[in-house]
Amino acid sequence: MLYYVCGIFRVLIKFHNSKQYSVTYMLESKTIFEKKLTDKEQNLRLNHNLLLESAQVGDKPFDKKFYETAPLPHALDQATNIIIILGDHIGDATLELPIITSLAKYFELNSLEGKKITLISPHRDLFKGLKTICPGLDLLDNVESFHPSPDDKLFCFNLNRKFHDYSIFGMEATDEQNPMKVFSHDCQDWVKEEIPIRPGVTRKYDMLPLRIMRNMEISFGQKLYEDIYDIREFIPKENNFDEQKEALIKKLNLDANRPLITISPASSAQGKEYAPECWESLIAIICERKPNLQIFFIDDPDERKRILYGDMIDRLKRDNVHRGNVAFSEMNTLMHMTRLSVTPDTGLGHYSSMCGTPNVMFSLQNSIFWSGPNTFRITHPYGREMIRNHALVDLSFKDSENSFYYGEPESKRGASDISPERVAERVLKIIQYED
């Protein structure tokens, strides 16, 4: 069943004529995908969303009475070690990173620097750049590796819906429902907010990273950002970026003087991916229209597809098109030295966007929510139809392991339906704008 939590707020805003208007509007938080929730999950989500929605929102005023008793500011003030458990999927984990940038900003504004922050993710090598904004950040790849000091006062941001064993941290089972010890949130739970600016004009925080930043402001009762829309980078370069860049250029046989486009073809479901002949046409168009560019094609981890794509690159016979393997520990450097990336709807596309690098992404559905601030989606016609009908996109995963399409032959659809010409047009427009 779809789970909705709605709150109605009244916000006083001043317009240029100094008159005050009372505006009523609704905030809505709902799951994007249909799934059944246990009573325990429902209660946890309801409690946290009601906590958000009982605050008075808008740029100002924040309700001082509410924040005198709000758990999160008091919990973080007392905590000496904050644990953040990210989701298992690269895309989910990457789009949730504004929780760290918001914490860092909150600690800076309130002179709370020096607290330990422990980030737990199986993809920790992707997130080493976060040490630039959180020098004391400890990165672990699993919860079992976490060994706090006996004197540590822990607070846990649990963003992984599969994790419930808080005893690993020395907590009681009941602590999961204690807002002074645990903030448990799924990606779907972050509340979308629309703030009236003036009659007929609203400011929407729809994308997941923007929702998180705005929700954190509400939870803290403090404005953290001058303008959330101005934040374009969440994963900075690592401290030794220049040395890593030089080493990667040598390893991948790249030209240091040519602008770079990176292509990552792999996805969790093959129906989201672009067929080899589509990539071949796209790369040929880009190279013909922008011969000064170079393209790096990341090898697919699947051996069968790696051979398919490798044969495609060989057929192109272009000295400015390269392919190879890049480790997660090198991905930060690659994305920061890349002018633009092209990917299916997949984790490395989101990672590129959150590094501040424009990403052109093939999309089969309405995915404004699942986007970073530098994502440029090219939506499948079927996805646009679903958007117009306000419906969820129903994609059958039948035979998706062996086919670049979803569904039965008579109604198949996939990213490969999107024409290479259309993708190339978007890529070249962004490159031209960047130039």
Steps between C-alpha positions, in 0.01 A plus 500: 500500500610852447581676819422866535585745771366848449520814706330833455683816593424863523786728406509875534690668220559866425469642154648820363200708614567393863160334533489156657319211343416168659568216260389142560673226309567132530822309535494147375727206564420174331674190385585502131467128456218284624606277785365366826638638823496330835313672782835575660632669185179698462515626857865602468439688177188663636680618813788655307280665240269640766809636672590686182149609425420631848760772448406833351670518162596754242816709492372677811383490761608175665286415802721556806261313729527187289879505489529539876391136523592366154710183546755531218685818605518378861605149398785626280612745766546210744644247253875456464490254209240519223449185291358527149395174332442547128284285273649203316449633146751751364230733368302509825812545711637777279178702489476480881838669555349846569434370849877520555542843344207624711653358817836659419328834442297474820807416708691791346222752565456384858867452594456125539801397292706216635224244527583166344299396196507139380367428151416136428458391138614200293606761241714704737780548243262720299459741789857578608459852360265575791805523725559839339194641678512262800872447578422267791264281298554128552399280204405136558365241258279312750344548842697212649819707457368772729656492847409811699678615811319403823468870577338586167144627502358371173235636269407305187362625169374175350428549129512128421156340519657154538689581819333451838759335728596792723649262756819515289535856628423400857147637473178344620232377258268776621754769407388475137193696604689744722550828306781594738701204371381404152374681191375226266400608150448336164558691174124525449443666838659837437222757474447707188448864586354780294549849641279784375720788386228726363156441347534234232869433569636222721845366576497120475745265666425187299828323421616269778819698583300823526235333714764376740666841536166671556377231742823532698446875528150436630619234745772729636281809502782688335567626150819329383522619139464840341331329205472122480480521121850649490656180639626308197776282645470255789806281443812719480831405343730298719794684652753335269292556186782639284724199561213257444398677179850474358517129586156430350579683176805280463315180591209563260719642220308828494603835355537754781418786259173366359158541669376164626158333479457188713249228413394237754272246326414261785180495703326270746250396228595458138173653380627834630817472293585624152562232237853485347380621159338803669822586683690460174273749320507744791880498530540539124270806496683665790843436348395635161353820641759555774824336382700680770325297773619168637272228633575245768272194510501318836511124451184317604562262794302231318741308274245432225405866469861609536577302186197647318600856586867429431418382148296817452791724606733307268265555205508876556880509444539845656813608684301731728277220638645291782370225724616339821426413860483755781496404869260668743805656667574678168143602419513831688799609294347383171172683554670822609726502193203421273315778319181294474383142556241293312332207675183297534287559810767367733714570804808637325282750316372631833856495632615719211220747566580520871867562417383810313558347156206525255344161429279412205282210613258277309172481689203266465286675758426824680809529714534859612505363855787260418732766358799702604535873430711443186286225343355556154248224428393390155166338563360208305167579324329240718633676809365834379158338449506371856594846627205656317267237647646543850564126506782278614709342227436128488812332363506123476843356573425189295810388309678823589824308556524404134318784329546875475122533527229446758175317438366275228620535137176665389524770768870512580662823610841602624758778505612391153175649362649845566672609181879562506437826313282625784760406760783657299306824466465526879866409559629757252275774636638447850858491371441822307350665809794387715742645243 
